[in-house]
Amino acid sequence: MKFKVGGYYKHSGGEHMHVLVSTRTAVYGHAMIAEFSDGTFRPVGSDEANAVNWSELENKKEWDDLFS
């Protein structure tokens, strides 16, 4: 699996993220920027190795429920 823009993901350790955009950065080169459930934004790699222990959420409601 690879991350995709617009996708919602859960890590086996409990962390959640929503991939917002794919862009080129000065520091990381090509990267995706994700919003995490703790309110932070971080760069995310686009290779399969970056998605180890992550799974896609069944639907957006799972993400929305984190904030209600």
Protein Blocks (a to p, Z undefined) as FASTA:
>chain_A
ZZdehiacddfkopacddfbdcddfklopadddddfkopacdddfbfklmgoiacdfblk
lmmmmmZZ
